Amino acid sequence: MSDSISQSALLPQLSADMRRPLLALTEQELLDWLTSVGEKKFRLKQIRKWMIERRIKSFDQMTDLPAALRQKLTTEFRFSSFEQVGHQIASDRTEKLLLKLNDSELVECVVMREPGRHTVCISTQVGCAMGCVFCASGLLGVKRDLTASEIFEQVLVIHRLLADDERVTNVVVMGIGEPLANYDNLMAALEFLSSEENFGLGARRITVSTVGLPKKIREFARNGKQFNLAISLHAPNDELRTKIVPVNRNIGLNELLDAADDFFEVTGRRISYEYVLLSGVNDQPAHAEELATLLRGRNAHVNLIPMNGVSELVMTAPGEPMTRRFCEILEQRGIPATVRKRKGADIDAACGQLRLNREQQR
């Protein structure tokens, strides 16, 4: 394992940089700026190609632009929405980045490697208000929403990190925060990531994970693109789910599943139900039986997730026999299920854990 921290993280905090990140500008805004400084329109495509496709770290590396224009860009804009202040690499080559935003708040993103597949997990908020009892992301509450550029630039920073023969193949919006609670910025970011004019990742390679905000799920179903939906279920009944996911108190499983059924009817996309296994809490055979009954007749897939350890939380994952038995019961009842492989087990792999550890050191 390696854990490198940039020297800038050790310096006194300076006032926020008032320059806008370049990719926070719309194409028209950038075009207007180029015109105002006497540059030709074709510079727009050159600049955006460098920013989105190529693996550079500063405006100075845009070698086909005049030096004077590169200097103007540096003076007027920030190259990125954030600064990388932490970097952990696990033995399985999972990498987690800690990113400092312009207001000194922190978020995380992760790249997970499989043969022929590089999946990036990104955050949508600084902290989380959902209060899930097994998750480090919400232990400090929620500070603010991320902007659209702060969301999609997490994918770009990973893109620039990868080797020349590697590429981002999938994006999961499963990091810090509740994506559907920051809906407008989320959708603007997904439009950037999926549009051919920008990052060009197919919509079917992008998955949004939510604890389940029914009105937003219905709205998400009608966005016109084939994004995937994952619902963090974690319990087969309202009483237990409210203990694990407190926001369920204001939702309820019936309303959540009705919205999920609506999503499937509108999009035809199978929903993945995420279920974090907590030893002695929701991992018993009776829970598996109840979950199978709950999902019977639905085009669903259950993604079983053994809990990642977080020192601040007392809950743990069940042992392998219990996990395997839970999965077998679901499959025997006709519910497709898999156990998610643990990635980055020898680093701060749990969602929000690296940020939490750094915040506690401040």
FILUM-39989 format. One line per 2 residues: their letters; for each residue x negated, y negated, z negated of C-alpha. Coordinates in steps of 0.2 Angstrom, whole numbers, padded with zeros to 4 digits. Layout:
REM FILUM-39989
A	X,Y,Z  ...
This chain:
REM FILUM-39989
MS	0000,0000,0000  -0006,-0018,0003
DS	0002,-0034,-0003  -0005,-0049,0004
IS	0000,-0067,-0001  -0004,-0082,0009
QS	-0015,-0095,0000  -0001,-0108,0002
AL	0010,-0099,-0010  -0003,-0103,-0024
LP	-0003,-0122,-0020  0008,-0134,-0029
QL	0025,-0137,-0021  0026,-0151,-0009
SA	0041,-0161,-0003  0051,-0153,0010
DM	0046,-0155,0028  0059,-0166,0037
RR	0055,-0160,0054  0068,-0148,0062
PL	0063,-0131,0066  0062,-0130,0085
LA	0074,-0116,0087  0087,-0125,0077
LT	0090,-0136,0092  0102,-0131,0105
EQ	0095,-0130,0123  0104,-0147,0127
EL	0096,-0155,0112  0079,-0149,0117
LD	0082,-0154,0135  0087,-0172,0129
WL	0071,-0173,0118  0060,-0168,0133
TS	0068,-0181,0144  0066,-0194,0131
VG	0047,-0191,0130  0046,-0191,0149
EK	0044,-0172,0152  0052,-0162,0167
KF	0067,-0151,0164  0057,-0135,0168
RL	0047,-0137,0152  0063,-0131,0143
KQ	0062,-0113,0150  0043,-0113,0147
IR	0045,-0118,0129  0059,-0106,0125
KW	0050,-0091,0133  0035,-0095,0122
MI	0046,-0096,0106  0057,-0081,0109
ER	0048,-0068,0120  0029,-0071,0116
RI	0020,-0067,0101  0012,-0084,0096
KS	0011,-0093,0079  0009,-0111,0084
FD	0013,-0123,0097  -0005,-0124,0101
QM	-0004,-0107,0109  0008,-0113,0123
TD	-0007,-0113,0135  0003,-0118,0151
LP	0010,-0134,0142  0000,-0150,0143
AA	-0010,-0154,0127  -0001,-0170,0125
LR	0016,-0161,0125  0010,-0148,0113
QK	0004,-0162,0101  0021,-0170,0103
LT	0030,-0154,0098  0019,-0152,0083
TE	0023,-0170,0077  0041,-0169,0080
FR	0046,-0151,0075  0042,-0136,0064
FS	0036,-0120,0073  0047,-0109,0061
SF	0061,-0111,0049  0050,-0103,0035
EQ	0032,-0098,0030  0027,-0080,0026
VG	0021,-0079,0008  0022,-0060,0005
HQ	0019,-0045,0015  0020,-0027,0009
IA	0016,-0012,0020  0021,0006,0014
SD	0013,0022,0018  0026,0026,0031
RT	0023,0009,0039  0038,0001,0033
EK	0034,-0018,0031  0043,-0030,0020
LL	0040,-0049,0022  0044,-0062,0009
LK	0048,-0079,0018  0048,-0096,0010
LN	0061,-0108,0017  0059,-0126,0019
DS	0067,-0130,0002  0056,-0117,-0006
EL	0069,-0104,-0008  0065,-0086,-0004
VE	0072,-0072,0007  0066,-0055,0014
CV	0066,-0046,0030  0060,-0028,0034
VM	0055,-0018,0049  0057,0001,0048
RE	0048,0012,0060  0054,0029,0068
PG	0048,0037,0084  0053,0025,0098
RH	0063,0015,0086  0059,-0001,0076
TV	0074,-0007,0066  0074,-0025,0058
CI	0084,-0028,0042  0088,-0046,0040
ST	0096,-0058,0026  0110,-0070,0028
QV	0110,-0079,0011  0098,-0084,-0003
GC	0104,-0072,-0016  0122,-0064,-0016
AM	0138,-0068,-0025  0145,-0050,-0023
GC	0138,-0044,-0040  0135,-0025,-0035
VF	0128,-0017,-0050  0115,-0007,-0041
CA	0108,-0021,-0031  0093,-0033,-0035
SG	0099,-0046,-0022  0113,-0053,-0034
LL	0104,-0053,-0050  0100,-0072,-0048
GV	0116,-0077,-0041  0118,-0085,-0024
KR	0109,-0101,-0020  0115,-0105,-0002
DL	0119,-0099,0015  0106,-0097,0028
TA	0107,-0107,0044  0109,-0098,0060
SE	0091,-0101,0065  0085,-0095,0048
IF	0094,-0079,0051  0089,-0075,0069
EQ	0071,-0081,0066  0068,-0066,0054
VL	0069,-0055,0069  0057,-0066,0079
VI	0044,-0066,0065  0045,-0047,0065
HR	0044,-0047,0084  0028,-0057,0082
LL	0021,-0045,0069  0023,-0029,0080
AD	0009,-0022,0091  0009,-0026,0109
DE	0017,-0009,0113  0030,-0010,0100
RV	0047,-0019,0102  0062,-0022,0091
TN	0075,-0010,0096  0089,-0012,0082
VV	0094,-0025,0070  0104,-0022,0054
VM	0111,-0036,0044  0109,-0027,0027
GI	0097,-0038,0018  0100,-0051,0005
GE	0118,-0059,0005  0135,-0055,0011
PL	0135,-0058,0030  0154,-0061,0032
AN	0153,-0074,0018  0142,-0084,0030
YD	0152,-0080,0045  0150,-0095,0057
NL	0131,-0095,0055  0130,-0076,0056
MA	0140,-0076,0072  0129,-0090,0080
AL	0113,-0080,0075  0121,-0064,0083
EF	0125,-0073,0099  0107,-0078,0100
LS	0100,-0061,0097  0112,-0052,0109
SE	0113,-0065,0123  0102,-0061,0139
EN	0097,-0079,0139  0089,-0078,0122
FG	0083,-0062,0113  0093,-0050,0124
LG	0096,-0036,0111  0112,-0026,0116
AR	0127,-0029,0104  0128,-0010,0101
RI	0111,-0011,0093  0116,-0023,0080
TV	0125,-0018,0064  0133,-0029,0051
ST	0135,-0023,0034  0148,-0030,0022
VG	0156,-0026,0005  0172,-0029,0014
LP	0181,-0046,0016  0196,-0040,0025
KK	0201,-0057,0034  0183,-0059,0040
IR	0183,-0040,0046  0198,-0044,0056
EF	0190,-0059,0064  0174,-0050,0067
AR	0184,-0037,0076  0190,-0050,0089
NG	0173,-0058,0092  0172,-0050,0110
KQ	0156,-0041,0108  0153,-0022,0103
FN	0143,-0025,0087  0144,-0011,0074
LA	0152,-0013,0057  0146,-0004,0041
IS	0156,-0006,0025  0148,-0004,0008
LH	0161,0007,0000  0151,0016,-0015
AP	0167,0023,-0023  0183,0033,-0018
ND	0195,0024,-0029  0199,0006,-0035
EL	0195,0008,-0053  0177,0014,-0050
RT	0174,0003,-0035  0178,-0012,-0046
KI	0165,-0007,-0059  0152,-0005,-0045
VP	0157,-0019,-0033  0166,-0032,-0044
VN	0173,-0042,-0029  0184,-0027,-0026
RN	0195,-0033,-0040  0202,-0047,-0028
IG	0202,-0035,-0012  0207,-0017,-0016
LN	0204,-0002,-0005  0220,-0002,0004
EL	0218,-0019,0011  0200,-0015,0015
LD	0204,0001,0024  0218,-0008,0033
AA	0206,-0021,0040  0193,-0007,0044
DD	0207,0002,0054  0211,-0014,0063
FF	0193,-0016,0068  0192,0002,0075
EV	0209,-0001,0084  0203,-0017,0092
TG	0185,-0012,0096  0185,0007,0097
RR	0169,0007,0087  0167,0020,0073
IS	0164,0012,0056  0150,0018,0045
YE	0154,0019,0026  0139,0016,0015
YV	0139,0025,-0001  0125,0022,-0013
LL	0123,0037,-0025  0122,0033,-0043
SG	0118,0047,-0055  0132,0051,-0066
VN	0143,0036,-0060  0149,0041,-0042
DQ	0140,0056,-0037  0150,0071,-0044
PA	0159,0084,-0033  0176,0077,-0038
HA	0170,0060,-0031  0166,0068,-0014
EE	0183,0077,-0013  0192,0060,-0017
LA	0181,0051,-0004  0185,0065,0009
TL	0204,0063,0006  0202,0044,0007
LR	0194,0044,0024  0203,0059,0031
GR	0210,0055,0049  0199,0040,0051
NA	0185,0039,0064  0172,0037,0051
HV	0154,0041,0046  0148,0041,0028
NL	0130,0036,0026  0124,0042,0009
IP	0110,0032,0001  0101,0038,-0014
MN	0098,0022,-0025  0081,0013,-0023
GV	0074,0011,-0041  0075,-0007,-0048
SE	0066,-0009,-0065  0079,-0022,-0071
LV	0093,-0009,-0068  0096,0007,-0078
MT	0104,0017,-0065  0095,0030,-0054
AP	0098,0041,-0039  0104,0058,-0042
GE	0093,0073,-0039  0091,0081,-0022
PM	0103,0096,-0026  0117,0084,-0031
TR	0115,0073,-0016  0115,0088,-0004
RF	0130,0095,-0013  0140,0079,-0011
CE	0135,0078,0008  0141,0096,0010
IL	0158,0093,0003  0161,0079,0014
EQ	0156,0089,0030  0166,0104,0024
RG	0181,0092,0023  0178,0086,0041
IP	0170,0070,0037  0153,0067,0046
AT	0140,0062,0033  0121,0060,0033
VR	0109,0056,0019  0098,0040,0023
KR	0080,0043,0023  0071,0033,0010
KG	0059,0020,0018  0046,0010,0010
AD	0047,0020,-0006  0030,0015,-0012
ID	0033,-0004,-0011  0047,-0016,-0017
AA	0059,-0007,-0005  0076,-0011,-0014
CG	0085,-0025,-0006  0080,-0041,-0015
QL	0067,-0033,-0026  0052,-0042,-0019
RL	0061,-0059,-0020  0066,-0055,-0038
NR	0049,-0051,-0043  0042,-0067,-0036
EQ	0055,-0078,-0043  0052,-0070,-0060
QR	0034,-0075,-0058  0038,-0094,-0055
